[in-house]
Amino acid sequence: MELRIFTEPQQGATYDDLLRAARTTEDAGFGAFFRSDHYLKMGSVSGLPGPTDAWVTLAGLARETSRIRLGTLVTAATFRHPSVLAISVAQVDQMSGGRIELGLGSGWYADEHTAYGLPLPEIRERFDLYSEQLAIVTGLWETPEGETFSFDGEHYQLSEAPGLPKPTQRPRPPVIIGGGGKKRTPALAARYADEFNLPFTDPDTALAQFERVDAAAKAEGRDPKEIIRSTAQVVAIGRDEAELARRAESIGREVDELRANGIAGSPAEAVDRIGQWRERTGITRLYLQVLDLADLDHVELIATEVMPQLT
């Protein structure tokens, strides 16, 4: 079981906050440091000092870390033209020495689109856009040097694009797809995904979706085992109940609710909960959503008291 740290900086974090968290993540021995891709805070927090751009952030972290993998859960297809996204991610992959992973989703958070004047089409059109973006991004990356890539879709048209720059990882960086849609999501995962992620759900719901992805992969002629199964869960772990309660309070959650819906409790409870997830769903990767970026002792506690028991 690989543990990864996942952050939500739209809730209020500077680049320097993220850099400290990423360096702690790397020094503690985690496999990767991921961030969300949002431009507006959620809930009652202030969101100050304001949002940071996901790919600008990852470019900086690419130069200031050396081992951990870096990526998004998930980049919104509504934010960037797919050709621009392909160029940006390929460049950041080069800057990191080949440590980038692209989580790409259709986009969903209506308030941030309204706030910044970004179009958010209805769900059917949004999935059409998303499907074309996956085809374009992967197509540009996989086009051999010296050849060109063209695409004639309903929403995007490319004519003899050189498909440059190339990412360091060949044929391309890993692509992560997720979500609970029962038909189109598994079909897209079967075609493009190296990893399928079901965030913030229960094991039974996740298992049912993983099985849909497996069936779609077989129909596509792929071995389902090629697609990594993962989940993202909020985390709150304490050495004792007082520390646990303090961590729950700092993110505006109740201890009992976190125990029911996340990875929470003592280190031993966390190990047991993760084991249940692994046995029930077959996941081999877990993204731990760390919401208080000022509490880096939390990250170090997970590394020393939880992670060694999962190998």
Protein Blocks (a to p, Z undefined) as FASTA:
>chain_A
ZZdddddfknopafklmmmmmmmmmmnopabdcddddfbdehjbnoiabdcdfklmmmmm
mmmcckbccddddddfklpcfklmmmmmmmmmmmnnopaccdddebjalmlmmmnopacd
dfklmmmmmmmmmmmmmmmmmpcghiacddddfkbccehiahiacdfbdcbdcdddedjb
fklmmmmmmmmmcbdcdehiafklmmmmmmmmmmmmmmnopafklpccdddddddddfbl
klmmmmmmmnopafklmmmmmcedjfklmmmmmmmmmmmnopabdcdddfblklmmlmmm
mmmmmmmmmZZ
